[in-house]
Amino acid sequence: MADPGHDNDFPDPSSFDDESSVISTRGLEAFGRKVTTTASHLMATRTDPGSNPHYQNAMSEVHRQLRRPALQRGMFSMTRTTPTDMVRSRLSTKEIQSRALSYVPDEMLQNIPDADSSYSLFQGFQASFPDFTDEGKKHRRRVSRGRKLIDERPTTPDGSPESVQKLKKEKASMMHQLEMLGIRKNMASSEIREVDARIENLAGMRRIVLDRLANLEQDEAILEHDIVDVEERLEEAQELAAEVESVALRTPTKTDEDAASERGDAPGFMSESIYEKLPSANSTPSKRKPRNVRRKSMPILHEHFEPGTMIRSMRAHHDSITALDFDAPFGLMVSAAMDDSVRVWDLNAGRCIGVLEGHTASVRTLQVTDNILATGSMDATIRLWDLSRAHYDPQGSHFGKEEDDEDAIAFGNPDDPPVDPPAGSMSDCPLFTLQAHLDEITALHFRDNVLVSGSADKTLRQWDLEKGRCVQTLDVMWAAAQASALSTSDDTWRQTARAPDMSADFVGALQVFESALACGTADGMVRLWDLRSGQVHRSLVGHTGPVTCLQFDDVHLVTGSLDRSIRIWDLRTGSIYDAYAYEHPITSMMFDARRIVCAAGEDVVKVYDKVEGRHWDCGAGIAEADEGKGPAVVERVRMRDGYMVEGRRDGIVGVWTC
Amino acid sequence: MTQLPYAIDAETALNPAELAVLRAQYEKEGDMVGVQTKFNYAWGLVKSNTRHEQHLGVMLLSEIFRTSPERRRECLYYLALGNYKLGNYGDARKYNDLLLDKEPGNLQATNLRALVDDKVAKEGLMGVAIVSGVAVVAGIVGGVLLRNFGRKR
């Protein structure tokens, strides 16, 4: 028959009739009738009104239009909504409010992307809805499984139409369940994608905030430095004013020195020699105060870095680092190396502040606390320094060379030669020298005014920093003999104690806290002393090699030894609390509330996370392993509040978070 | 299985316990609420019979519309349905027509359009009846008053 396009050419028979009736001419009418009849004859064979969609559509359209009263159509074809709606949307405040809340801007209505998700939210609702009311998926599955097992037996044998019906029904319901499960699967996976996107988003936000924090900290540091400056000037001005006043009040015979000194009559109580060694009373507090202001704003940036991130790497020395310490994260660091130099660093800028000169041999041990530095050297002397008296501007205005490229310095190439600080920047720092030991100083520790040093002459000395002199000398061998004599089981003690290893330091490490002193020695013993009696009150036996490092807090004592092990002791009972070992001898160790870090003869620092119970490596060895150049072995490590500094055999110092 | 619910589906309210479960889930997820959870709660609210809850449901739906572009198309339908239930036929028609522009063959949307048309026609007629009734009454009263005035004079 004709193609479908053809019968579109013919108008509807009914409408054709209508049209022809309008024409009045008789002849035309007859002709029209003829055409109509032939057309309807031609079409009747196939244009069954029931099967022709066009016809049906047209008719239903006409029908719908006819069904509606003409008046109503006329009234409401223009309106889009009902009067009640209109009244509501204009008069009721509550309605207006809620409409405003659920208002969708037009540009959003224009911007509707194609739906690409495999299920609609409604399907998701349907799929998850049984979960809310039933007791979960598992329960439902068990029920359906059970039902299947019960039904299976009676339905399989007979082939009656009911059983077929039943099976069909069951199949349909199972298919439905399968579909549901598919949707739920899709839901779960799209939810995961959503969460991933959100995590990414949050990570981006974190980066931005971290940058902001870094900037704030930088600003803070600069401002603090300015505050220090202003305070200094204020003090000077006040002093000057006081001087002028006192000059005006007192008789002109008084000298300036006496007026400036806050405790003008103090020298009378002391001998001249000791007085000279003391830090001058009026300058120390004035310098220390601003530093204390600085402490109040603790840098926290490093806590937000990913553990194991490198903050900075500096070529500090040309030879192996022998000792290293810093006072606070982003604070001051002091490093000593085999090249006999001692350098002071600003960790914030990564810049050398100055070189401390005085020791005639290389420094083996040092400690920085509150701007006070103690160094113990192979020349058998201990020197104390006040680092707050250094002439240093954190903003680097007096190093002309660095000003230009501060970033290049801050994140500088570790292979760059150390920038030489101006000579004499540290000339005011030396406080005094403690001389009494007969051999090199291998360990020292101070707290408040008590300093204890250990030397290769097999003695420990306790110093009073107020007076600057030796308070008592503890002979380790004698005390050990005493302790063994007092001990009831001296035979077993003798057996476990090794002969001192001559290559290792006799006193490997020590720490003092008020009258308590712990020291680790080359025979592998850790001794706990009471400084009031000068006696060993407990010996911790366990290490089979020289003890090289030691630290205690209120509960635990942690020791590291050349026997490759770290031991954690319970301070109250003296028993082993925990122990673990690495592949090489431990040369340095430090712990805080969360982790124990140690240098164990590798190019990385070994970190033990106490909270997570996890061992991991931190340091240059990980990143540079791929590049094929092995960094040098880490010799010394210090860590405070997750801010770690490590010194290597090639003189490079790395700063990390952990 | 249909992609979108028919208008009938929105007429059957959930029981309070079910709605409470949906609400609890929505509140548990807090600020980081997922689209599906939000929709579940919103749909439960739209199905409700109290006008206040329906409002809240439509508000949540519009939030989904604003925040997740990939769901906008289907959200048009939900919004249309929600507004239809609220009796905001203007908005309902706006959303529904937008959806029908994009998907002319959408059965649910076609169905909804017919429903909206019917409702508008019916309520409109009623409105006309009321207005004309009032007018007639006013006319009668006015006429009576005028007559009274006339008599007094």
Chai-1 contact restraints between the chains, C-beta under 6 A:
chainA,res_idxA,chainB,res_idxB,connection_type,confidence,min_distance_angstrom,max_distance_angstrom,comment,restraint_id
A,F76,B,G124,contact,1.0,0.0,6.0,A-B,restraint_1
A,R80,B,G90,contact,1.0,0.0,6.0,A-B,restraint_2
A,R80,B,R93,contact,1.0,0.0,6.0,A-B,restraint_3
A,T81,B,Y89,contact,1.0,0.0,6.0,A-B,restraint_4
A,T81,B,G90,contact,1.0,0.0,6.0,A-B,restraint_5
A,T82,B,Y89,contact,1.0,0.0,6.0,A-B,restraint_6
A,T82,B,V120,contact,1.0,0.0,6.0,A-B,restraint_7
A,T82,B,E123,contact,1.0,0.0,6.0,A-B,restraint_8
A,T82,B,G124,contact,1.0,0.0,6.0,A-B,restraint_9
A,P83,B,G127,contact,1.0,0.0,6.0,A-B,restraint_10
A,D85,B,G87,contact,1.0,0.0,6.0,A-B,restraint_11
A,D85,B,N88,contact,1.0,0.0,6.0,A-B,restraint_12
A,D85,B,Y89,contact,1.0,0.0,6.0,A-B,restraint_13
A,S98,B,H55,contact,1.0,0.0,6.0,A-B,restraint_14
A,L101,B,M59,contact,1.0,0.0,6.0,A-B,restraint_15
A,S102,B,V58,contact,1.0,0.0,6.0,A-B,restraint_16
A,S102,B,M59,contact,1.0,0.0,6.0,A-B,restraint_17
A,S102,B,S62,contact,1.0,0.0,6.0,A-B,restraint_18
A,V104,B,S62,contact,1.0,0.0,6.0,A-B,restraint_19
A,V104,B,F65,contact,1.0,0.0,6.0,A-B,restraint_20
A,I112,B,R72,contact,1.0,0.0,6.0,A-B,restraint_21
A,I112,B,R73,contact,1.0,0.0,6.0,A-B,restraint_22
A,P113,B,P69,contact,1.0,0.0,6.0,A-B,restraint_23
A,A115,B,R73,contact,1.0,0.0,6.0,A-B,restraint_24
A,S120,B,Q3,contact,1.0,0.0,6.0,A-B,restraint_25
A,S120,B,E74,contact,1.0,0.0,6.0,A-B,restraint_26
A,L121,B,F39,contact,1.0,0.0,6.0,A-B,restraint_27
A,F122,B,L4,contact,1.0,0.0,6.0,A-B,restraint_28
A,F122,B,P5,contact,1.0,0.0,6.0,A-B,restraint_29
A,G124,B,Q36,contact,1.0,0.0,6.0,A-B,restraint_30
A,F125,B,N40,contact,1.0,0.0,6.0,A-B,restraint_31
A,F125,B,W43,contact,1.0,0.0,6.0,A-B,restraint_32
A,F132,B,V21,contact,1.0,0.0,6.0,A-B,restraint_33
A,T133,B,E18,contact,1.0,0.0,6.0,A-B,restraint_34
A,E179,B,M1,contact,1.0,0.0,6.0,A-B,restraint_35
A,E191,B,G34,contact,1.0,0.0,6.0,A-B,restraint_36
